[in-house]
Amino acid sequence: MTPDRAPGVPTVGSLAAGRPRSAPSIADVAALAGVSAQTVSRVSTGHASVRPQTRQRVVDAMEQIGYSPNSAARALKYGSFSTIGVIAHRLARTGESRTVEAVVEAARTQGYTVSLVDLDSPSSDDMTAAVTRLSHQAIDGLIIIRAETGSPENLVLPPRLPVVVSDSRFVGHHPAVATDQADGTRQAIEHLLGLGHRTVHHVAGPEGSSPARQRIEAWQHALAAAGRSVPEPLIGNWDAKSGYECGQRIALDREITAVFCGNDQMALGVNRALYERGLTVPGDVSVVGFDNIPESEYFWPPLTTVSQDFHLIGERLVDLLVRQIRDEAVLTDSRTLLPVQLVVRASTGAPRN
């Protein structure tokens, strides 16, 4: 048992006497609190074996001599760094940026700041390196916006670190929040078929992307369920440029009357390519997007699209993480599937006879 005060413990004045003034060290905290440096280290990492009275004495010593007047000291006192780590993949993309914005807002409401790492490559090695970097910055928990090519089996995470992922592949490994990609796609395809189109072509997101794969599979299933032919998808890269390139190919085939795009930016590129070829939307080709970005209602024509609530995604991610941090809730099998809604605007209509 650690004594309350070791004999001959120096005071703040005696610590500073006889040597140049320097930043307080862990040894200074240990000496003033009458404990070992190991005990100070255990308190700083939240080790459960430290008695509450000893923890408080270490905290008081830190505050008295001004040791680590930052997140480390705050963690000693309150058992939390009040910081959430966030890993995103290509933050410039609309879904990621809007989700991160919502996470930051929700975290602030809960009393947390956010430390963000934006990855160009979503490989498991890069993801693991980002987690390690964030762990060294003293975080209470981690939100992974999208792991993309990472997988639950090869993503290395610190033990006992609360984690939540915006990716349904991690269900059973980490709590997950996802939107109903399949239902949103089904709504889009049924809308176009209901207008009289014989089939629907698809401009998909990049290979290796989990949302792109889910939307391709749902598009194929919806057409097959309706007894319609399933064309080969055109592969884009989530940006308007790739949509424009796919749109140039679509414009050459006058049999195509309806296109479902994997996101709104690619739909914008498709629209331009069609107009440059003298085709109209929706007169010649109906176009549907996905995401319902704020600009989509100001496209010409205003874009029919599937609306995802990115604000709600961010809120749910933070809520699941905070429950793990504060309540020590075990939520490994938790999966939150958020609904989506088709927003019908002027870019879709019945095909010409």
Secondary structure by P-SEA (a helix, b strand, c coil): cccccccccccccccccccccccccaaaaaaaacccaaaaaaaaaccccccaaaaaaaaaaaaaacccccaaaaaaacccccbbbbbbcccccaaaaaaaaaaaaaaaaabbbbbbbbbccccaaaaaaaaaaaaaaccccccccccccccccccccccccbbbbcccccccccbbbbcaaaaaaaaaaaaaaaaccccccccccccccaaaaaaaaaaaaaaaaacccccbbbbbcccaaaaaaaaaaaaacccccbbbbccaaaaaaaaaaaaaacccccccbbbbbccccccccccccccbbbbbaaaaaaaaaaaaaaaaaccccccccbbbbbbbbbbbccccccccc
